[in-house]
């Protein structure tokens, strides 16, 4: 992680944001004209909330487990419990693409 740290954190933040967006519904927000747009990538969720996943990943990197990404996802409504394995598959799946209560 020593080389290209910024790009790696940005990529991870985009992955976190896209996972949340696909799971909870929403659109990417922000403009390319903003010089800080890489860190200020926003996601406007279907319920109207706006989140900044890249900033959250950077915070997690800086502060450690106290800024858990799992807690972040759960607080937004993601269900991260293992699901039953589909027929023919021996491994349970994580619930990254399901809302809590579904």
Backbone as CSV, one residue per row, in Angstrom:
resi,resn,N_x,N_y,N_z,CA_x,CA_y,CA_z,C_x,C_y,C_z
1,UNK,0.819,-1.198,0.000,0.000,0.000,0.000,0.863,1.262,0.000
2,UNK,2.174,1.142,0.122,3.024,2.326,0.219,3.017,3.134,-1.071
3,UNK,2.941,2.477,-2.207,2.922,3.215,-3.466,1.488,3.339,-3.964
4,UNK,1.161,4.503,-4.461,-0.172,4.734,-5.006,-1.274,4.683,-3.963
5,UNK,-0.968,5.105,-2.747,-1.948,5.031,-1.667,-3.222,5.790,-2.001
6,UNK,-3.085,7.005,-2.531,-4.265,7.809,-2.857,-5.170,7.111,-3.857
7,UNK,-4.580,6.534,-4.883,-5.368,5.839,-5.901,-6.051,4.608,-5.322
8,UNK,-5.361,3.913,-4.420,-5.947,2.723,-3.810,-7.122,3.098,-2.897
9,UNK,-6.951,4.144,-2.105,-8.045,4.590,-1.238,-9.227,5.086,-2.064
10,UNK,-8.931,5.800,-3.154,-9.990,6.270,-4.046,-10.755,5.085,-4.637
11,UNK,-10.026,4.081,-5.115,-10.668,2.901,-5.696,-11.529,2.159,-4.694
12,UNK,-11.026,2.007,-3.484,-11.791,1.332,-2.443,-13.035,2.151,-2.078
13,UNK,-12.876,3.475,-2.010,-14.020,4.338,-1.720,-15.083,4.249,-2.804
14,UNK,-14.651,4.167,-4.056,-15.609,4.017,-5.161,-16.340,2.675,-5.064
15,UNK,-15.608,1.633,-4.697,-16.232,0.317,-4.534,-17.270,0.348,-3.406
16,UNK,-16.908,0.938,-2.275,-17.839,1.045,-1.150,-19.080,1.833,-1.578
17,UNK,-18.872,2.961,-2.241,-19.991,3.786,-2.683,-20.893,3.073,-3.672
18,UNK,-20.288,2.351,-4.608,-21.081,1.650,-5.619,-21.845,0.484,-4.989
19,UNK,-21.242,-0.198,-4.033,-21.927,-1.281,-3.326,-23.146,-0.740,-2.588
20,UNK,-22.973,0.369,-1.920,-24.089,0.986,-1.187,-25.150,1.477,-2.168
21,UNK,-24.734,2.126,-3.238,-25.681,2.651,-4.232,-26.506,1.534,-4.860
22,UNK,-25.857,0.437,-5.229,-26.577,-0.676,-5.841,-27.512,-1.356,-4.843
23,UNK,-27.118,-1.394,-3.595,-27.922,-2.069,-2.576,-29.122,-1.254,-2.118
24,UNK,-28.941,0.043,-1.970,-29.982,0.883,-1.388,-30.673,1.784,-2.403
25,UNK,-30.162,1.844,-3.606,-30.718,2.719,-4.623,-30.156,4.119,-4.482
26,UNK,-29.948,4.773,-5.583,-29.423,6.128,-5.564,-28.634,6.433,-6.818
27,UNK,-28.029,7.603,-6.822,-27.243,8.056,-7.977,-25.937,8.671,-7.490
28,UNK,-24.930,8.624,-8.345,-23.682,9.311,-8.041,-23.899,10.798,-8.207
29,UNK,-23.287,11.580,-7.350,-23.441,13.035,-7.403,-22.060,13.675,-7.384
30,UNK,-21.985,14.917,-7.753,-20.706,15.631,-7.762,-20.332,15.997,-9.172
31,UNK,-19.400,16.920,-9.288,-19.009,17.375,-10.613,-17.532,17.201,-10.862
32,UNK,-17.190,16.960,-12.110,-15.783,16.806,-12.491,-15.048,18.142,-12.491
33,UNK,-15.767,19.246,-12.476,-15.123,20.563,-12.497,-14.467,20.894,-11.160
34,UNK,-14.894,20.231,-10.101,-14.356,20.473,-8.768,-12.964,19.857,-8.658
35,UNK,-11.926,20.652,-8.294,-10.579,20.094,-8.186,-10.446,19.041,-7.091
36,UNK,-11.329,19.039,-6.122,-11.293,18.044,-5.043,-12.287,16.917,-5.305
37,UNK,-12.729,16.761,-6.570,-13.793,15.805,-6.858,-13.409,14.370,-6.545
38,UNK,-12.127,14.043,-6.567,-11.731,12.671,-6.258,-12.094,12.305,-4.822
39,UNK,-11.895,13.211,-3.903,-12.207,12.916,-2.498,-13.660,13.233,-2.179
40,UNK,-14.288,14.091,-2.976,-15.657,14.522,-2.715,-16.690,13.785,-3.548
41,UNK,-16.370,12.567,-3.979,-17.347,11.765,-4.696,-18.508,11.515,-3.755
42,UNK,-19.696,11.854,-4.200,-20.884,11.718,-3.353,-21.858,10.737,-3.983
43,UNK,-22.676,10.142,-3.144,-23.773,9.287,-3.586,-25.036,9.809,-2.913
44,UNK,-26.020,10.140,-3.739,-27.327,10.570,-3.215,-28.222,9.329,-3.200
45,UNK,-28.557,8.874,-1.998,-29.357,7.665,-1.847,-30.820,7.938,-2.173
46,UNK,-31.551,6.880,-2.478,-32.952,7.035,-2.888,-33.803,7.702,-1.807
47,UNK,-33.415,7.590,-0.549,-34.156,8.233,0.537,-33.826,9.707,0.705
48,UNK,-32.870,10.226,-0.087,-32.511,11.633,-0.028,-31.210,11.931,0.700
49,UNK,-30.686,10.975,1.445,-29.410,11.181,2.144,-28.264,11.257,1.139
50,UNK,-27.241,12.004,1.503,-26.034,12.087,0.682,-24.879,11.558,1.514
51,UNK,-24.086,10.656,0.914,-22.920,10.099,1.600,-21.674,10.361,0.763
52,UNK,-20.521,10.341,1.413,-19.234,10.559,0.772,-18.340,9.359,1.087
53,UNK,-18.447,8.270,0.309,-17.745,7.033,0.637,-16.223,7.127,0.557
54,UNK,-15.665,7.904,-0.350,-14.205,8.017,-0.429,-13.679,8.693,0.837
55,UNK,-14.351,9.735,1.286,-13.949,10.381,2.533,-14.026,9.400,3.693
56,UNK,-15.038,8.545,3.704,-15.181,7.576,4.787,-14.040,6.554,4.768
57,UNK,-13.639,6.106,3.590,-12.528,5.157,3.487,-11.231,5.813,3.959
58,UNK,-11.007,7.070,3.584,-9.809,7.789,4.044,-9.831,7.912,5.564
59,UNK,-10.994,8.232,6.117,-11.128,8.325,7.577,-10.814,6.992,8.247
60,UNK,-11.283,5.910,7.656,-11.009,4.573,8.201,-9.511,4.295,8.171
61,UNK,-8.857,4.669,7.089,-7.422,4.462,6.978,-6.676,5.275,8.040
62,UNK,-7.098,6.504,8.242,-6.419,7.390,9.194,-6.700,7.014,10.652
63,UNK,-7.934,6.658,10.977,-8.346,6.468,12.362,-8.417,5.018,12.808
64,UNK,-8.368,4.084,11.885,-8.432,2.676,12.258,-9.842,2.177,12.490
65,UNK,-9.967,1.082,13.229,-11.256,0.396,13.392,-12.375,1.239,13.987
66,UNK,-12.051,2.322,14.658,-13.123,3.146,15.228,-14.012,3.745,14.142
67,UNK,-13.525,3.821,12.914,-14.330,4.285,11.779,-14.618,3.112,10.840
68,UNK,-15.167,2.053,11.398,-15.435,0.807,10.692,-16.328,1.012,9.469
69,UNK,-15.950,0.386,8.363,-16.781,0.426,7.166,-18.000,-0.479,7.316
70,UNK,-17.877,-1.530,8.113,-19.020,-2.405,8.362,-20.098,-1.646,9.122
71,UNK,-19.711,-0.943,10.167,-20.676,-0.148,10.937,-21.310,0.912,10.035
72,UNK,-20.511,1.517,9.168,-20.998,2.507,8.210,-22.094,1.900,7.335
73,UNK,-21.820,0.746,6.752,-22.802,0.090,5.888,-24.064,-0.299,6.630
74,UNK,-23.915,-0.876,7.804,-25.075,-1.296,8.594,-25.907,-0.087,8.996
75,UNK,-25.248,1.007,9.375,-26.003,2.198,9.779,-26.788,2.802,8.619
76,UNK,-26.360,2.523,7.401,-27.085,3.000,6.222,-28.213,2.055,5.817
77,UNK,-28.215,0.845,6.376,-29.299,-0.092,6.091,-28.883,-1.351,5.370
78,UNK,-27.597,-1.587,5.165,-27.172,-2.818,4.514,-27.271,-3.996,5.469
79,UNK,-27.627,-5.140,4.936,-27.683,-6.380,5.702,-26.397,-7.136,5.412
80,UNK,-25.514,-7.237,6.385,-24.220,-7.873,6.177,-24.137,-9.266,6.784
81,UNK,-25.275,-9.832,7.165,-25.271,-11.195,7.689,-25.101,-12.185,6.547
82,UNK,-24.462,-13.338,6.805,-24.348,-14.359,5.754,-25.730,-14.858,5.348
83,UNK,-25.890,-15.132,4.084,-27.142,-15.665,3.544,-26.975,-17.156,3.334
84,UNK,-28.070,-17.843,3.211,-28.013,-19.267,2.883,-27.399,-19.427,1.502
85,UNK,-26.656,-20.491,1.325,-26.016,-20.762,0.030,-27.076,-21.116,-1.002
86,UNK,-26.907,-20.630,-2.244,-27.820,-21.032,-3.311,-27.673,-22.529,-3.577
87,UNK,-28.692,-23.176,-4.144,-28.593,-24.611,-4.441,-27.345,-24.897,-5.280
88,UNK,-26.619,-25.936,-4.899,-25.416,-26.318,-5.631,-24.172,-25.556,-5.217
89,UNK,-24.278,-24.641,-4.258,-23.138,-23.848,-3.798,-22.960,-24.101,-2.306
90,UNK,-21.786,-24.533,-1.910,-21.561,-24.903,-0.512,-21.246,-23.718,0.390
91,UNK,-20.918,-22.553,-0.176,-20.500,-21.415,0.638,-21.647,-20.438,0.864
92,UNK,-21.822,-19.957,2.106,-22.801,-18.881,2.319,-22.280,-17.582,1.720
93,UNK,-23.152,-16.710,1.360,-22.797,-15.423,0.752,-23.037,-14.300,1.742
94,UNK,-22.213,-13.258,1.659,-22.438,-12.080,2.487,-23.576,-11.274,1.874
95,UNK,-24.330,-10.593,2.715,-25.520,-9.872,2.280,-25.255,-8.451,1.843
96,UNK,-24.253,-8.215,1.034,-23.948,-6.851,0.630,-24.989,-6.265,-0.313
97,UNK,-25.776,-7.096,-0.955,-26.711,-6.590,-1.939,-28.151,-6.827,-1.531
98,UNK,-28.416,-6.642,-0.246,-29.768,-6.828,0.254,-30.028,-5.809,1.344
99,UNK,-31.191,-5.226,1.332,-31.566,-4.304,2.399,-31.887,-5.077,3.657
100,UNK,-31.690,-4.430,4.799,-32.073,-5.049,6.054,-33.568,-5.322,6.028
101,UNK,-33.965,-6.499,6.434,-35.379,-6.870,6.486,-35.908,-7.527,5.232
102,UNK,-35.129,-7.562,4.136,-35.583,-8.222,2.901,-35.394,-9.714,3.007
